[in-house]
Amino acid sequence: MYRDSIWIYGATRSGKTHRLIQQLCTWAETPTIRSPARPFSTFLVFAATGDNRLELDDRIAAVTQGQYRVDSATPLGFFQDEVTLFLPLIVETLQLKTQFPIRLRPETEQQLATQLWQPALDAGRLQQPGVQEYFVVRRTLDLLQLAATAGIPHEDIPLILAQGFGQLEDAPELWEAMGEALAQWWHWCMERGIFTYGIITELYWRYLLPHSTYQHHLKRRYHAVLADDVDEYPAVMRSLFQVFLDHEIPILFTFNPVGGVRVGLGADPDALNSLADRCQQGETLTQNPDGLPPTGGHRSVGATWGSTVVEWLQQPMILPQLPASIQTLQTTSRAELLRQTAERIVDAVQSGQVQPQEIAVIAPGLDAIARYTLREILTRRDIPVLSLNDQHPLASSPLIRALLTLLALIYPGLGRLLSRETVAEMLVLLSQTPGVQGAIDPVRAGLLTDHCFVPDPNQPHLLPATTFPRWDRLGHQSTQAYENLRAWIADQKDQQQQRLIPTPVVLLDRAIQRFLYGGSHLPYDQLAALRELMETAQHYWEVDARLRQHSRSDGLAAPTVEQFIRLLREGTITADPYPVRPMGKTSQAVTLATIYQYRSDRRFHRWQFWLDAGSPYWLTGGAVLFGAPLFLQQWHGRPWTAADTLEADQRRLERQVLDLLYRAEERVYLCYSELATNGQEQTGSLLSLVNAALPLTVSASSSP
């Protein structure tokens, strides 16, 4: 029992974060918290994700007016910062060569691990029945991350897999092979000072956290800790919190029993829940009109009906009468369902029943057809739409494709990456001037590439515009723009051959400044794509420089450039075209989101439309990494069965249904089509609720 440590227990939107901020202010004004031994100490505040952290920072700043010293972090962000800051202690413990660590992005991690494991992949030692090579590598890397977040040494992974899944008849040595591959990957990364999130996490809990010197510094730096939504934290955070508690540093925890959005992705609510016994004070918050309730002082649908709905989910043979706040919209085909859902939203907005920003359309998965159809109908009626985390491959941006084409024209040996179409697209996009129509239109670009582009595997190049017999048809403006671009490419080629361009990152920056005017005039989505391209390129060549340094190889730049272009064109790297927090008209928009996106972003709305309510993916569509259940505290080493999977899916379904209902302030529509897109009958786990809900039988122009 430790003085001042508090455990706040409450469901979604019960005021837990508000209570956390209140306690921070109370502690800041409590003299007994301050200690001469920690004169410069700070509050350490944890949030589950980066977006949650930014929002929490804003709320704390608004209340405290910046009066108190506050460090905020996510669990993984904290591990990374601490491992970097106290790397000498780890180097001393493991007797490593001192190198400043570079953290790998997932796409680079995938590529380098594939190259390292290629002999084992080719020999079939890592082969898994029915699994493509890309996912074999991804699964293996994910196991390292899962073990690290669970506080399990990576050497124990093969044993855990064998206990949980048994030996596979088709691949009896698979688990051992995966363990050997991970050990090889671990040592390869450590030798080069290249860290993944999994390696960083294991270095932190296994070598840094137990170090007495580190613990001494840790207790001097912070005089109180506040951790929001610990149901989303990995199990290793329990070890960190225990160190704070052992040193009598008070902690406030908030815990959501219907949270656990990241279970299956590294979160372990049960492991964190065990810390409640170490807190002196415990509080339970509920949604009520006097706390932090939904707009208008009304209890949410979940606060009123949530537990009853979950009971009906557990007993699907019972057909209750759902309340008027839960209605169903039913059609035969999915196409008709999308249309009627959009029309219902239009009618509600135009009749003044609800504002666009008060509506969310939520589904277990939002395919391109659903996003396009809903966006098309709603925007045609002047209702803006916001897709949460609507990520697209970076190379889907025409500007990014144009810059990649430029790289392939400048670096030798990349001619096979070019086509007349890509070169023509580059000519159009890189000849534009802000506020003025492009100097080279698509027709002229096609003529130029047909007559002036010389494809060649090693030295593709552009000929002068006068090579085109009727070059006078191009016009002065187009000809001048083309010749300026051609001269710039020739100049960059010369500099590249003389090794005056350190990395392609410099070349990309020059091109953006020269042809895109630094991007200052571009709309947000294009500017975000350019920023992501530059960050990706900087990271890619930083890692490349480290690998060359280790191998003492000068090497050629062109093969690395080719790998980079192929990596982007394969769609491995994505960019989010929307800001973290919507601005302008977008903030007044209808929200489209998957269940995971909506819950992890902690959204809430007056009206929710649950799309594809008959889909089986409400039960089975949760994001769960391969082997994830075996790394949770509640697993005790027995074989994992199909019944275990079904039980875990059912628990997740109940959590997410209850969580979504708590986030609905007034009404939920269960949008159901008898047939899925592929024509199969929909008989998912929410079908009993669909059958029990009041049907939306009114005409499109009437109020419900």
C-alpha positions, -999 to +999 in steps of 0.1 A: +000+000+000+016+033-011+005+067-001-013+088-027-014+061-054-049+061-069-067+036-091-096+052-112-119+026-127-146+037-151-162+028-185-159+049-216-166+087-212-171+085-174-146+114-168-114+094-160-091+118-179-108+148-164-102+132-129-065+126-139-060+163-147-077+173-115-053+151-095-023+164-113-032+199-101-039+187-066-005+169-064+012+200-078-002+221-050+006+195-022+038+204-003+043+168+009+048+156-026+078+179-031+111+165-017+145+181-013+160+150-028+141+157-061+143+195-065+139+195-102+115+166-105+086+166-130+052+150-135+054+120-159+021+115-178+014+085-200-011+081-228-019+050-249-012+064-284+005+094-300-028+111-309-042+105-274-010+120-260-013+152-280-049+156-269-040+150-233-012+176-235-036+202-248-061+195-220-034+197-193-020+229-208-055+245-209-061+237-172-027+244-158-017+273-181+018+257-182+025+262-145+039+228-139+067+207-154+051+178-173+067+152-195+042+132-216+049+100-234+035+068-249+049+036-235+069+028-266+080+064-270+092+064-233+112+032-239+129+046-270+138+079-253+152+061-222+172+036-242+188+064-262+194+085-231+210+058-210+226+038-238+260+037-221+245+016-193+232-009-218+265-009-237+284-015-205+261-044-195+261-061-229+297-051-238+286-036-271+304-013-295+293+022-288+271+035-316+243+060-315+212+038-322+191+042-353+155+030-350+141+011-380+108+019-395+086-012-400+089-011-438+127-010-436+127-036-409+107-059-432+131-054-461+163-059-442+150-090-423+139-105-456+174-101-470+190-115-439+166-145-438+166-151-476+187-184-473+163-198-447+133-187-468+147-202-500+154-235-481+118-236-468+128-236-432+105-207-424+078-217-447+043-218-432+014-236-450-006-212-470+014-181-460+032-158-484+068-149-479+060-113-470+037-124-442+061-151-430+087-124-423+061-100-408+048-127-385+082-136-373+091-099-366+058-094-348+066-123-324+097-104-313+076-073-306+049-094-287+075-111-265+092-078-257+060-061-247+051-091-225+084-091-208+095-124-223+131-129-235+132-135-273+150-168-267+118-182-252+097-176-282+101-211-298+091-228-265+060-206-262+049-214-297+055-251-293+034-251-260+006-231-275+004-245-311+022-278-308+044-291-335+031-287-371+029-319-391+039-300-423+067-280-406+079-298-375+109-276-371+092-243-378+092-229-343+129-236-338+137-221-372+118-189-363+137-187-330+170-191-348+160-164-373+151-140-345+183-146-327+202-140-359+182-108-365+188-096-329+226-100-331+227-085-366+209-054-354+229-051-322+262-052-341+251-023-363+233-002-337+200-006-355+170-010-332+134-020-338+106-013-314+108-049-302+145-047-296+142-013-278+114-026-256+134-057-246+166-037-240+146-015-217+129-040-194+156-066-195+188-046-191+180-009-184+151-010-159+167-034-134+200-013-134+205+003-100+221+035-116+191+039-139+166+035-111+185+061-090+181+086-118+145+076-125+133+083-089+151+117-089+135+128-122+098+123-113+078+130-082+045+117-095+032+096-124-002+097-141-011+069-165-043+073-186-061+042-201-037+016-188-059-011-203-042-002-236-006-006-222+018-036-227+025-059-197+061-045-193+047-012-181+037-030-149+074-035-142+081+002-146+052+012-124+063-013-098+097+004-097+080+038-091+058+023-064+087+006-047+104+041-045+072+056-030+065+077-060+027+081-062+009+070-094-026+077-106-040+050-130-071+051-151-086+018-163-115+012-187-130-023-183-145-021-218-114-007-234-086-030-244-086-018-281-050-029-285-054-064-271-039-086-297-014-059-307+006-059-275-018-046-248-025-067-217-052-052-195-051-081-171-014-075-163-020-039-156-052-045-137-032-063-110-017-030-100-050-019-084-040-038-053-010-016-048-030+016-047-043+031-014-072+048-030-097+034-055-125+052-073-152+041-097-167+066-121-199+062-141-215+082-168-240+106-153-254+140-161-233+157-135-199+142-145-185+146-180-216+134-199-225+135-236-238+167-249-270+180-234-267+162-201-282+129-213-268+095-205-253+077-235-270+047-251-244+025-235-249+039-200-286+032-203-287-001-223-252-013-227-251-041-201-285-054-213-274-054-249-243-074-240-265-099-221-285-104-253-253-109-273-244-137-249-278-153-253-286-149-291-317-172-289-335-145-269-352-119-291-358-089-269-373-056-279-345-031-282-351+005-272-361+032-296-325+046-295-313+015-314-330+011-348-322-010-378-319-001-415-323-033-437-319-039-474-313-069-496-281-059-513-251-041-499-251-015-527-287-005-517-276-005-480-248+020-488-273+042-507-300+042-481-275+048-453-262+079-471-297+091-479-308+087-442-278+109-432-287+134-459-323+135-447-314+139-410-289+168-418-312+186-442-341+184-418-320+198-389-323+167-367-285+164-364-253+182-377-228+164-399-201+165-372-225+146-349-227+116-372-203+086-375-204+056-398-186+027-382-178-007-397-155-036-389-137-028-422-144+000-447-135-011-482-129+013-511-164+008-525-181+019-492-158+049-487-163+060-523-201+055-523-208+073-491-184+101-499-199+106-533-235+108-522-228+129-492-205+154-508-229+158-537-254+170-511-228+194-496-222+173-466-184+170-460-169+136-451-138+128-429-122+093-432-102+085-401-067+074-409-076+069-446-041+058-455-031+054-492+002+041-506+026+070-509+032+062-545-005+067-552+003+105-551+011+117-587+036+142-573+055+113-555+055+093-587+069+122-606+098+126-582+105+089-583+106+091-621+131+120-618+154+098-596+153+070-622+163+095-649+193+108-630+208+077-614+223+052-639+210+017-644+174+024-635+159+026-670+137-005-664+118+015-638+106+040-664+079+041-690+066+066-715+035+071-693+055+078-661+078+103-679+048+121-695+032+124-660+065+138-647+066+165-674+030+176-667+035+178-629+069+193-627+060+221-652+033+237-631+034+272-616+013+282-586-020+297-597-012+290-634-022+261-656+007+237-663+031+248-690+031+212-704-003+198-707-010+160-711-012+162-749+021+180-753+037+157-727+026+127-748+042+142-779+074+149-761+078+114-747+069+098-780+096+117-798+122+128-772+123+102-745+150+075-752+144+044-730+175+026-721+182+002-692+214+020-682+212+056-695+176+067-702+175+103-713+155+131-728+165+146-762+161+183-772+126+194-780+137+201-816+141+164-821+103+164-826+098+173-863+068+195-856+083+210-824+068+243-833+034+228-823+045+226-787+045+264-782+071+286-766+059+281-730+059+243-732+092+241-751+109+264-726+096+245-696+107+212-711+142+225-719+146+239-684+137+206-669+160+187-693+189+210-685+183+206-648+184+168-651+216+170-671+232+192-645+222+169-616+235+139-636+269+156-639+270+164-602+259+128-593+287+114-614+312+137-597+298+126-563+287+161-555+252+149-543+257+132-509+224+112-510+192+111-531+176+130-502+195+161-513+183+156-549+147+152-538+149+184-518+164+203-547+136+190-570+109+200-545+124+235-542+129+239-579+098+225-594+072+225-566+083+258-550+089+241-517+054+228-516+041+259-498+012+264-523+001+228-523-031+215-506-026+196-473-028+160-487-001+167-513+021+185-487+016+156-463+027+132-490+058+152-497+067+154-460+063+117-456+085+111-487+113+132-473+111+116-439+111+081-454+140+090-477+161+105-448+155+074-427+162+051-456+196+066-464+205+070-428+201+033-424+220+027-456+249+048-444+251+028-412+251-005-431+279+008-455+299+020-425+297-015-409+306-033-441+332-007-450+317-007-485+315+024-506+292+007-530+270+022-557+241+045-550+219+033-579+210-002-565+199+015-532+178+040-552+162+012-571+153-006-539+138+026-525+117+033-556+104-003-557+096-001-520+074+029-525+058+015-557+049-017-540+027+003-516+046-006-485+048+030-473+016+049-467+007+085-460-023+098-441-038+127-462-056+142-432-041+160-402-043+144-367-071+169-358-093+181-387-093+217-395-117+240-413-147+225-430-134+190-424-141+195-387-178+198-396-178+165-414-195+131-411-169+106-398-161+074-415-141+049-395-134+013-388-142+000-353-105+000-343-099+035-357-129+049-340-123+034-306-085+040-305-091+077-315-116+079-287-143+095-308-180+099-298-211+111-317-248+118-312-257+093-340-238+062-350-244+041-381-230+006-377-224-005-412-225-042-423-241-052-390-246-087-404-209-092-412-190-120-395-161-095-391-178-079-361-167-111-343-136-122-361-123-090-377-103-076-348-066-068-354-047-097-337-011-105-344+000-141-350+005-158-317-007-128-297-029-147-272+002-168-261+019-137-248-009-125-225-006-129-188-039-150-187-024-177-209-008-204-187+011-226-211-017-250-223-024-256-260-044-229-277-076-243-293-103-231-317-126-228-286-101-204-270-101-183-302-139-182-302-140-172-266-114-144-271-133-132-301-166-131-281-150-111-253-136-086-278-170-084-295-187-076-262-161-050-253-163-032-286-201-032-287-203-018-252-176+007-259-193+019-291-227+022-273-210+044-246-197+066-274-232+070-289-251+099-272-285+095-287-290+069-314-275+038-331-286+025-365-278-012-373-273-011-410-278-046-424-280-061-459-291-097-464-263-103-489-227-093-487-208-078-517-199-113-528-235-124-527-233-146-496-259-144-469-250-123-439-253-142-406-229-124-382-230-122-344-250-090-344-279-106-363-299-112-331-297-074-323-307-066-359-337-088-356-346-073-323-342-036-332-370-013-343-370-012-381-366+022-398-398+020-419-404+057-424-399+074-457-367+092-464-383+126-459-399+118-426-386+119-391-381+086-373 
